[in-house]
């Protein structure tokens, strides 16, 4: 079965709409809620970061932080504790930025 032109166009529009929605900045209360994790160690890192530094981030960095919040807790924990290195360069930069702010 082949997809007709109309179906392909509709699928393209749907995907484009989905991708553009993914790139929207969430309101800060939603970000704060997403920082509440299942691990206290992550809460201690993420919640103060949002309170103290999130507003100063560029929109692009805020999107990276939002993507970081979508990562599963065990992976975040491993990255923040230095057990593993994040394979995504932009997420790795954000992890390092958060750790540098905590160490200071």
N, C-alpha and C positions, 0 to 999 in steps of 0.2 A: 504494500500500500504506500502510495506517495502522498506527500502533503501538498495540497494545492497552494497557489500563490496567496490567496486570502488567508488561509490558515498560517502560512509562514509569516505574513505581515502581522497578523494578530499576535503570534507568538513573539515576534520581534518587539512589538509595542509593549506587550506584557513584560518581557524581560527588561526592556529599557525602563519602564515604570518601576519595576522592582529594584533595579540597580540604583535609580535615582532616589528612591526612598531609603535605601541603605546608606546613602551618602548624606543624609540629613543629620544635623546636630540634634541630639536629644536635649530636652530641658534639664537643667542642673538637678532638680529633685529626682529625676529618673536616673541620672548618673550616680547620685549619692546612694540610691536604693541598690543599684547594680554593684556598688562597691561592698555591699554587705554579703559576704561570702560564707561558705561553710567552714572556713578555717580562720581561726582567730589571728594567725600570723599574717594572713592576707588582709584582714580587716584593719590591722594595726598599720599596715603600709598604705593601703589605698584610701581609706577614709580621710586621714589627715592630709594626704596629697590633694584630694579634691577640695577640701576646705581651704588649704593654703595656696595652692598653685594652679588649679584648674582654670580659673578665670583669666590668668595671664597667658595661657597657651594660645597659639594661633588656631584658627579654625581647622587647618590641616592636622595639627597635632591633637586637637580635640577628637577628630575622627579616628586617628590612630589609637588614642586612649579608649575610645568606644570599642574599637576592634579588640583591644587588649582585654576588655571586660567580657568579651564573648568567649574567651579561652576557658577551658575547663580548669578547675581548681588545682588538680595535681600538676598540670603543666605549669601554671603560674607559680606555684610553690617551688617547683624545680628550678625555674628560671630565676626567681628572686633569691633563692638560697644558693645559687651558683652550682647546683648539681648538674644542670644541663644548660646549654646555650640555646636561646631562641633561634629557630631557623629563619625567621623573617627579619630582615634588616631593620625595617621601620619599627616593628614591635620591640626588637632588641634595643634599639635606641631609647624607646620610651621606658623600658624596664631599667636601663642604666640611668636615665634621667631621674626616675623615681627613687632609685637607690642612692644616687648622689645627693638628692634633697634630704633624704632621711639621715644620711651619714653626717651632714653638715650641722 
